[in-house]
Structure formats: C-alpha cells, structure tokens
C-alpha cells in the first residue's frame, strides 16, 4: 500500500540521503551511452521544484532490467489496504525521483520510462492500463474492520480520466486521496499519477504528498505535473524516436 511506503520514506530519509544519489548497475540491454542520453532528458531537481519540492531534497536516477516480467509494474491506485491496481511494465525500466526532505509531510515526484521491445508490446500494455485505470474510481474502504483496541478509519477517494496537452498529446490520469484518522493524528497519502504512451515507451509520472497531516495536492501542483507529463515526454521522444 502507498501509505506503508510513505511511512518507510519518512522514517528512513536520513539513510535515503546517503543512498539515493547512486546509480544502480546498468541494465544489460542498455548501453552506457544510452543510459547517459536517458539521464539528460529525465526529471531533474529544477523541474521538481515546479510542483513544490523544497530546496532540501534527495534525488535518485536508476536503471533496472528483468529477465522475466518487469522490475516494477506501474502502480495506479489502492482499493484497500491489501488490494492495489497495477499495470504491466516493461523488462527495461528507467526512473528518476526527487524527494523533499523539508516541509510538512513527505512530497516526492517520480518519472518512470518503461522501455518495451517494440511498439506492439507497448500498445498492448497501455491498453491494459486504460482498462485498469477505470477501476480507480469512487470512495474505497478497508476490506476488514479495524481492531477493537484501535479507533481509526481509512478512506480513499479515487478519480480518473484522460487529458490533452496544449499540443494535443493525450495522457491518462489518476487522483488518489487516502486518509487514516485516529485519536491522535491524521495520516494522509495523496497521489496524482499520469500515464502517457509514445512509440515503444510508456511514461509514468507520480506526484505524492504523504505523512502525518500531509497537505492535499493543489490544482496548481497537478497542472504542473500535467505540463511535465508533456514536456518530459516530448524531450524523451525527441531523443529516442
């Protein structure tokens, strides 16, 4: 569940500052020069500041490859604490993430490029995402009742749709707002995710605000994420297509 991930990020941010700056081993199917070209057009800290990432932050650029399946299937939403909706990812994955270490809650933005072997496979995976995103809708509640000794409630509100940028490029979006309330605190996890297809690539961009009393994402932050969905995707397409 996304909240669990946010809790881990909050608790280990000091360790993240030491580890997220390193680049994992290159995927065997991607040459060093290809990885360098990818790094030049991926999300950077300057762009991350457009969506509210603070001056104090840590960043991560990584390349991963799997001999079967995907290193990380695209996450779309959680329907409950133990039920999530994911799509099909590529065997080669390039990612860039910037995490704010200051301010209220935890805020992060990440870009993933799923690099499929050909256009046909990418389109098939994208069609699956189109279908699954439709399930990210309405108000969700836990599948089981809270423990008798703990008084809390979990509510997730989900919306989704399709947008077009000013230059006509289409992309999908999911907005997820999860809150956990108890007698002492209100924990929140707000996610705005976009999905875009071009050629044999699927781009996923996710903006997240999570933590105790974490503020909801603003319309301005989501609009900036939409613009990054277009500009980062266009930059990638110009470099590799």
N, C-alpha and C positions, 0 to 999 in steps of 0.2 A: 504494500500500500504506500502511496506517496507520503503520507504523514510519517510513517516509520522512517523513510529515507530522510526526511527533513529533520527529524529528531536526531538522527545519526550525524547529519551535517552540522547541526548546532552544537552537538557535544564534542565533535572532533575537529572543529575549524582550525585549531592550532596545528594539529597534525597535517591537515589539508594544505596549510600554507607551506609546509615542507615538501609535500609530495606531488601536488597538482601541477607544479611547474615543469616536471619531467615529461618527456615524450616516450611512450611505450615503444616496444620493438616494432619495426615496420612490418606491415602485412607482407607476406611472401609474394603476393601477386602485384604489389605496387612498388615501383622502383623509388629510390631516394629522391630522384629529380621530380617524380610525380607527386610525392608527398610534399616536397618543398613548394611546388606550384599550388597545391591544395592549401597549404598553410597561408600563402599570400592572399587568398581570397576568402578565407573563413572569418567568422566572427572574431572581433578583437575588442580590447578593453574600451577603446574610444567609442565604438558603436554600442557597446553595452551600457555606457553612461546615458545614452539616449532614452533608455527605458527605466532609468532610475537607479542603476548600480552605482554605489558610492565610490569615492576616491580610494578607500581602503578595500582592496579586493584580492582574490587569488584567481588565477586562470589556468586552464588545462587544455592542451591540444593533444589528441590521441588518434592512433590508427590501430584498428583491430581486424582480424580476419579469422574466419572459422572454416574448417574443412567440411562441416555439415551444418546447415541452418544458419542462423545469424548470431553474431556476438551479443546483440541487444535488439530484441524485437521492439518496434515502435510502440510506446505506451500512448494510449488515447484517453482513458479515464478509469476511475474506480467506481464500481456499482455498489460495493460494500467493503468491509474491512478485509475480506478474503477473496473478492471477485473483481478482477480487472479486465479491461478490454484492450487487447494488443493486436497489432497487425503483423504482417510477415516482413521481416527485414532481409537485407542482402548479406551475402557472405563477407563482403568487404564494407567496413564502416569507418568513416572519418568524422571526428567530433571536435567541437570547440566549446568550452564552457567558461563563464565568468561568474564568480560567486562573491557577493558583497559580504564583508566581514564587519560592517558597521551599520548602525541604524537599528530600527525596530524590526524584529523578526529576521528571517533569512530570505534574501532575494537572490535569485540566480537566473541567468538566461543561457540557454544552450542551443547549439546548432548541430544537427546530425545530417550527414550525407550518406545515404545507403546506395552503394555503387553496385548495380546489378550487371550481370554478364552481357545483357542486351536489352533493347527497348521492350521486347515482348514480355520478358520476365518482370521488368519494372512496371509495365502497364497492368499486368495481372495482379501484382502485389498492391498496386494503387487502387484497382477496382475493389479489392478486398477491403482496403481501408475505407473507401467510400461507403461500402455496405456496413462495416462495423461502427463507423462514426455515428450512424443513425441511432445506434443503441445508447449513445451518450446523451440522454435526454431525460428531463424531469427531475423530481426530487427523490433521492435514494435514502434508504435507511438500513441499519445493520441487519444481517440475517439472523442474529440471535439477540436475546435480551441482555442488558447489562448485568453484571454481577450484583447480587443483593447488597453487598457491602460498599458498593461504589455507585454514587448517584451521578450519572453523566448521560449525555445524549450526543449522538452523531447525526449530522445532517449534511448531505451532499446535493447541491443543485447543479444540474448539467444542462447546457445548451450547446447547439452546434449549427453549422451552416456552411455556406460557400460564399466567397467574396471574389472581387476582381480588383486588381490594382489599377492605377490610372492608365497604364499602358496596355491594359486588357488581359494581363496574366491572371489566371484563375488559381485559387487555392482553397483548401478546406480549413475549418477552424473548430476548436472545441474549447469551451469555457467551463471550468470546474471550480466550485466553491464549497469547500468542506470545513465544517466547524465541529469541534468537540468541546462541550461545556460541562464543567463540574462545579463543585462548591468553591473552588479556589482560583480557577483560571479558565480562560477561554483560548483553546488552541485552534489555529486555523491553517489551512493549506489551500491557497488559491493558485490555480494553474490556467494558463492560456496557451494553447498549442495550435500551430498551423502546419499544414501538410501540403507540399507542392511537388508536382511531377514535371520533369523535363528530361526528355531522352531516356537514357537508362539509369537515371538518378531520381531518388525520392529524397526531398529535403524535409526535415522535421525541425521546427523551432519551438522551444518551450520557454515561457516566462513563468517563474514561480515566486510566490511570496508565502513563506511558511514560518511558523513559530508561535510562541505564546502571544496572544493578542495581535497577531500579524495583520497588517492592513490589507484590505482588499485591493486588487489591481484596479487602476483607474482607466477610464476610457482613453485618456491620452497615452498611457503605457501600452494598451492594447493596439492603439492606432500606430504607435511607433513600431511595435512588433510586426504589424502588417506591412509597414514600409520596409522593414528589414527583411521580411519574407521575400519581398520583391527585389530589393537591391542586392542582397546576398545571393539569391538565386540567379539573378541576371549576371552577377560577377562570375559565378561558377560556370554558367552556361557559356559565357564569352571565353573563359579559359580552356574549357574542356570539350566544347561542342563546335 
